[in-house]
Amino acid sequence: MGISRNAAGTLFVGGALMLTLSALAYPSMLGIQNTSSSPSRVIANTESGPLTEADRDFVVKVRAAGLWEFPAGELAVKKGTIASVRTAGQHLINGHVNLDKSCLKIAQQLNITLPNQASPQQQGFVATLTSDSGKQFDSDLANILRVTHGQIFPAIANIRATTKNTLVRQLADQANDTVLDHITVMEQTGLVDFDSVLFQETTPPKDAKSNHTPPAPQPGEPTVVLSPPAGFTPPPATTPSPTVG
């Protein structure tokens, strides 16, 4: 039996909300290790200003977002059944190509280690979209991407308002413009179910795992690695993190 658009949207967007909020609260999901609970702590003094833990975490999160949203955009261009979904996919691709270029440049200047694969949760979003087809794909793409972009707005605003690092401030400006653009094109698909999913549902239904949530990788299973945007050379894994002051 098929699942209604509203039920599907509630399921996927509810899960997206929880996972996105978890990623914001626990940066280790995005590849940051040994992060303390003091985001305002200065971990390096750079030519562009002091670098705090929150600044570093933000740069990492922007990079991580592109590692799953870029493939999602490619899927939308290929699988979208309506023009507005394919257009939204192209916006995802273009936006994260440009953000990734900025991220790589800024990370090199600030000596920040960036992740080269998406988190398991982000890989799950892509796995869901990969397995979807037809109108279900269109609906899931619009709702998942709309809510994840909506939830990152506060983080961008906070960094923009508090950072003393000019490079991080520039990245926040660019990320804000990109996120707003992506939210707009998702809404223009006409598939975002505001009433049911964006502001009321915060947890997935009890049958989420059995029906739709991609299973977590089991020990011994290969890890799905999402390729970075084409043409980019990720920084080497041995790049040191900023010197802790």
C-alpha positions in Angstrom: 0.0 0.0 0.0 1.3 3.4 -0.9 1.9 6.1 1.7 0.2 9.5 1.4 2.2 12.6 0.6 1.4 14.1 4.0 2.5 11.0 5.9 5.6 10.6 3.9 6.5 14.3 4.3 5.9 14.1 8.1 8.1 11.0 8.3 11.0 12.3 6.4 11.0 15.9 7.5 10.5 14.9 11.1 13.6 12.7 10.8 15.4 15.4 9.0 14.7 17.8 11.8 16.0 15.5 14.5 19.1 14.6 12.6 19.9 18.2 11.6 19.5 19.4 15.2 21.7 16.5 16.4 24.4 17.5 13.9 24.3 21.1 15.2 24.5 19.9 18.8 27.1 17.2 18.2 29.8 18.3 15.6 31.5 14.9 15.9 28.8 13.7 13.5 30.3 15.9 10.9 33.9 14.9 11.5 35.0 17.2 14.3 36.7 15.3 17.1 37.5 16.3 20.7 35.2 19.3 20.6 34.7 21.0 24.0 31.5 22.6 25.2 33.0 26.1 24.9 32.2 27.3 21.4 33.5 30.8 22.2 37.0 29.5 23.1 39.7 30.9 20.8 41.7 28.0 19.3 43.9 30.0 17.0 44.9 33.6 16.2 45.0 34.2 12.5 45.6 37.0 10.1 41.8 37.3 9.6 41.1 37.4 13.3 40.7 35.0 16.2 39.2 31.6 15.4 36.8 30.1 17.9 35.6 26.5 18.1 32.2 27.7 16.8 33.9 29.3 13.8 35.8 26.1 13.0 32.6 24.0 13.5 30.7 26.2 11.1 33.2 25.9 8.3 33.1 22.1 8.8 29.3 22.0 8.7 29.2 24.0 5.5 31.5 21.5 3.9 29.6 18.6 5.2 26.3 20.0 3.9 27.7 20.0 0.3 28.8 16.4 0.6 25.2 15.2 0.6 23.2 18.1 -0.9 25.4 18.1 -4.1 24.5 14.4 -4.8 20.9 15.2 -3.9 20.9 17.9 -6.5 22.3 15.6 -9.1 19.5 13.1 -8.3 16.9 15.8 -8.6 18.1 16.9 -12.0 18.1 13.2 -13.1 14.9 11.9 -11.4 12.7 14.9 -10.9 9.3 14.4 -12.6 8.5 18.1 -12.8 10.5 21.0 -14.0 10.5 22.9 -10.7 12.2 19.9 -8.9 14.8 19.6 -11.6 15.4 23.4 -11.3 15.7 23.0 -7.5 18.3 20.3 -8.1 20.4 22.5 -10.3 20.3 25.2 -7.6 21.6 22.7 -5.1 24.5 21.8 -7.4 25.4 25.4 -8.3 25.1 26.6 -4.7 27.3 23.9 -3.2 29.9 24.1 -6.0 30.5 27.7 -5.0 30.3 27.1 -1.2 32.7 24.2 -1.5 35.2 26.3 -3.3 35.0 28.9 -0.6 35.2 26.3 2.2 38.3 24.6 0.8 40.0 28.0 0.4 39.1 29.2 3.8 40.0 25.9 5.5 43.4 26.1 4.0 43.9 29.6 5.1 42.7 28.9 8.7 44.3 25.4 8.9 41.0 23.6 9.4 40.6 19.9 8.7 37.5 19.2 6.6 35.4 16.0 6.3 35.6 14.2 3.0 32.5 12.1 3.4 29.0 12.8 4.6 27.8 11.7 8.1 25.8 8.5 8.3 22.6 10.5 8.8 23.3 12.6 5.7 24.1 9.4 3.8 20.7 8.1 4.9 19.0 11.1 3.3 20.7 10.4 0.0 20.0 6.7 0.3 16.3 7.6 0.7 16.3 9.8 -2.3 18.2 7.2 -4.3 15.6 4.6 -3.6 12.7 6.9 -4.3 11.0 7.3 -7.7 8.3 9.3 -9.3 6.2 11.7 -7.3 7.5 10.2 -4.0 11.0 11.4 -4.9 9.8 14.9 -5.7 7.9 15.2 -2.4 10.7 13.8 -0.3 13.4 16.0 -1.9 11.3 19.2 -1.4 10.5 18.4 2.2 13.8 17.0 3.4 15.8 19.8 1.8 13.3 22.5 2.9 13.5 21.6 6.6 17.2 21.0 6.8 17.9 24.3 5.2 15.4 26.0 7.5 17.1 24.6 10.5 20.6 25.9 9.6 19.5 29.5 9.5 19.9 30.1 13.2 23.4 28.7 13.2 24.4 31.0 10.3 22.9 34.0 11.9 24.7 33.3 15.2 28.1 32.9 13.5 27.5 36.0 11.4 26.7 38.0 14.5 29.4 36.7 16.8 32.5 35.8 14.8 35.5 38.1 14.9 37.1 36.3 12.0 36.6 38.1 8.6 37.0 34.9 6.5 34.3 33.1 8.6 32.1 36.1 8.3 32.4 36.1 4.5 31.5 32.4 4.5 28.5 33.0 6.7 27.3 35.7 4.2 27.6 33.4 1.3 26.0 30.5 3.2 23.1 32.6 4.1 22.4 33.7 0.5 22.8 30.1 -0.6 20.5 28.6 2.0 17.8 31.3 1.3 18.0 30.5 -2.4 17.6 26.8 -1.8 14.7 27.2 0.6 13.0 29.4 -2.0 13.4 26.9 -4.9 12.1 24.1 -2.6 9.0 26.1 -1.8 8.5 26.9 -5.5 8.0 23.2 -6.2 4.6 23.5 -4.5 5.4 20.3 -2.7 6.4 21.6 0.8 3.7 20.6 3.3 4.0 23.4 5.8 1.0 22.6 8.0 1.9 18.9 8.5 5.6 18.8 8.7 7.7 21.9 9.1 6.6 23.2 12.4 4.4 20.6 14.1 6.1 17.2 13.6 9.5 16.9 15.4 9.8 13.1 15.7 9.3 10.4 13.1 6.3 8.1 13.4 6.8 4.8 15.3 6.8 2.9 12.1 9.5 5.1 10.5 12.2 2.5 10.6 10.1 -0.3 9.2 8.7 1.8 6.4 11.3 4.3 5.2 14.3 5.1 7.4 17.4 3.6 5.8 18.9 1.1 8.2 22.1 2.0 10.0 25.3 0.4 8.7 26.0 -2.9 10.5 29.5 -3.9 11.7 31.5 -5.2 8.8 29.3 -3.5 6.2 31.0 -1.2 3.7 30.5 2.5 4.4 28.8 4.5 1.6 31.1 7.4 0.7 29.6 10.3 -1.2 32.0 11.9 -3.7 32.8 15.6 -3.2 31.6 18.0 -6.0 33.3 17.3 -9.3 36.5 19.1 -9.9 37.4 19.7 -6.2 40.4 18.2 -4.5 39.7 17.7 -0.8 42.4 18.7 1.6 44.6 15.8 2.7 43.4 13.8 5.8 46.6 14.7 7.6 45.9 18.5 7.5 46.3 19.6 11.1 43.5 21.3 13.1 44.1 24.8 14.3 46.7 25.1 17.1 44.9 25.1 20.4 45.7 28.2 22.4 
